[in-house]
């Protein structure tokens, strides 16, 4: 009895000391604990999702790939699996499972020496405390703090809230944070679609996801999954039959199928940049935004393919073979050794192959999976060895001229030879990543919604987006805006502009500037339409000089091409840098009738709760949400809030002229496409930048090609050869199965049949006749003198010659009606001047139609710089050296301009040619 009392006393003392020690420890470690109250309203960092227009996923933006799922939306079988694996007594304990601790202690003692992982006893609440409030430090103090925090969390949070945080916060490997992301990344399924076996596998991952990777450690992953299934039976969550069936299922992971997602890396990255600018980095990477974009997957695929194939074609045409990726010294175990060769950035779907044997007509290829293929001579004939960017080795006459055994090369499967005859199965073509770059943008001209965008060959090479970030000279693709300025200021498509040598005095100690046409040919007096169709430089400069560069600059600004531009003549040829996106948008305003648009990639942004926080179209639509629509109700009308930046009649005149570029001008390679098309080529000096901007009535697309380090593309490369074929490949796919709709013509125009080469009224004998759009009263008349702008005429006088129709009591120059009478009197004398050969100082050459035969009958037509007109069989009179000569092939005589002395242009920007 005395012994029992002593034992009891010692026991009570020990318990007392233990309680005191526990209280002391609790008090000590309870100090400076992290704040945990915020977990009551905590929202785990959630990835933002970017969707294409058809609802398919394009990309995710996240610091951690996580999709938050409320506890009420998590299927019961998923919860049961995680409770079985991690904390079967979760709904019974108060944060610490003492029974579980004892059980884990005995199991771990029993497993000593059996090489088994020690069993943990942390509850889900403890794991939340550790993951959310503490570090992963392995120490007794951290475990004590974890236990204290767990008991405190249980007092302020419900069990459901704790479980919700846990299931959405836990890292499960494979870039997956939370069960929703894991379900997608491992099985490409929503949580509702997971089977018992799949849910059990996810529940097996929290302890050590890298140890149960089904690709590397399949057996261990299956064993761990089946252990969880067994625990689910023990806890009464599933039956034995369900467990047996689940345990027999193979563990098969699935990635997102190609048809379920859209690849548009340049587009997605541009969207991400815009979101960060609008909402900030943290909101975008952690806020769980849902972003609907304007991307059309079909058009995006066509854009990506057209640009890549166009850049490859250019590389093969203008550059040469730059050599193999690597070389294997011997071919022993070639498949294994090939697998170790790093693939070049941007290889995409191409394959690496090693040349096993090479002959004259073909080479044998081997792949890392042990399969083989063939490389015929016809697929390497392009691959002349590149010695420098401009010099090449000998012409390829045998496959052995290009590759040798052991070379590791990039290849792509090919099915037809250059003559469209079928190749044998397993035939490949030699590939290399081009060094030239480019971009393509396609958008809706009526709304500005961007349907497709590719900013380069591959984002793996560079994420620099050449569609939105590259500032390049647009060259002649800028010219339509010079010509629209002319159309708005009294000119018509039939106005004659002298395309003759033009010398510009730049100022003291500066050389004369003499712009030239791409082909070096001068056309003489040329209709405005023909000038834009053939992209004549000289007449464009004359036109800009007559208008005044201030007007040209104002058009570049109002169409959004540039923010600032020097008022220098060279910039009328497209010398001011801009982006492809801005230029395509400006062309969109031409085709849509002069309405201002802003390019947009994002249609709508929703927060994690589904609330719309931003949308591109912010117009109000009354009655759009009527629940019970009746047939007698008036359909809602959405207001058009777009600014009118251009006269729709002028815009249509330019559309018509740009159609002529396709039919008769620099874009005639597209003439065979049976669809309403218009567009403009652009090439800068030395062919450093090549452009083509084209459009249909409902789609505008622009292409740019150039080196990132702007060196010449090649002496024969132009917008028509480098950029236009890319546009053609894209537009053919874009208009497939689309009905041809004509360009929309506004009211207020008079359509007249004219000869497109001379813009004179069509005659019965004319073979080529078009309908030309004129403002009423400006159309050609047989009895009207053809007026030629040669650049030397003061603008005030030329306005009186061409007549300004758009003003009633006052024309565009501000001249009152009283001033016109004096000018008309001055004009009436000019026919006599031309007939008697008197001198003139500042008039265009005016030759009435009835005088053309006489003029053309002369042996030569001299136009001396002094202004004397001579149309004689011999030398010109007056002893003045002739400054220009028109051959008999010319239709009109012309007068060269006197060097203007009112502006001092820069010669540093030299604009576009073709």
Secondary structure as UniProt FT lines:
FT   HELIX           2..29
FT   TURN            30..32
FT   HELIX           37..40
FT   STRAND          48..51
FT   TURN            53..54
FT   STRAND          57..61
FT   HELIX           71..73
FT   HELIX           76..86
FT   TURN            88..92
FT   HELIX           98..110
FT   TURN            111..115
FT   HELIX           124..133
FT   HELIX           140..156
FT   HELIX           159..169
FT   TURN            174..175
FT   HELIX           179..187
FT   HELIX           191..193
FT   HELIX           196..203
FT   HELIX           209..212
FT   TURN            214..216
FT   HELIX           218..234
FT   TURN            235..236
FT   HELIX           240..248
FT   HELIX           258..260
FT   HELIX           265..279
FT   HELIX           281..286
FT   STRAND          290..293
FT   HELIX           297..318
FT   STRAND          326..327
FT   TURN            332..333
FT   HELIX           334..339
FT   TURN            345..346
FT   TURN            348..349
FT   STRAND          351..358
FT   STRAND          362..366
FT   TURN            368..369
FT   STRAND          372..376
FT   HELIX           377..379
FT   TURN            380..382
FT   STRAND          385..388
FT   TURN            389..390
FT   STRAND          391..392
FT   HELIX           399..401
FT   TURN            405..406
FT   STRAND          407..413
FT   TURN            418..419
FT   TURN            425..426
FT   STRAND          427..431
FT   STRAND          437..443
FT   TURN            445..447
FT   STRAND          449..454
FT   TURN            459..461
FT   TURN            466..469
FT   STRAND          472..473
FT   HELIX           475..478
FT   HELIX           479..487
FT   TURN            488..490
FT   TURN            493..494
FT   STRAND          496..499
FT   TURN            508..509
FT   TURN            518..519
FT   STRAND          524..527
FT   HELIX           528..533
FT   TURN            534..535
FT   HELIX           537..547
FT   HELIX           549..558
FT   TURN            559..560
FT   HELIX           569..573
FT   STRAND          577..578
FT   HELIX           580..591
FT   TURN            592..593
FT   STRAND          602..606
FT   TURN            608..609
FT   STRAND          612..615
FT   TURN            622..625
FT   TURN            631..632
FT   HELIX           648..664
FT   TURN            666..667
FT   HELIX           668..670
FT   TURN            671..672
FT   STRAND          678..684
FT   HELIX           685..687
FT   STRAND          690..696
FT   TURN            697..698
FT   STRAND          699..706
FT   TURN            715..716
FT   HELIX           719..723
FT   HELIX           724..734
FT   TURN            735..737
FT   STRAND          749..755
FT   TURN            756..758
FT   TURN            764..765
FT   STRAND          769..775
FT   TURN            776..777
FT   TURN            782..783
FT   STRAND          788..789
FT   HELIX           795..802
FT   TURN            812..813
FT   HELIX           817..828
FT   HELIX           830..836
FT   HELIX           849..857
FT   STRAND          861..864
FT   TURN            865..866
FT   STRAND          869..870
FT   TURN            877..878
FT   STRAND          882..886
FT   TURN            888..889
//
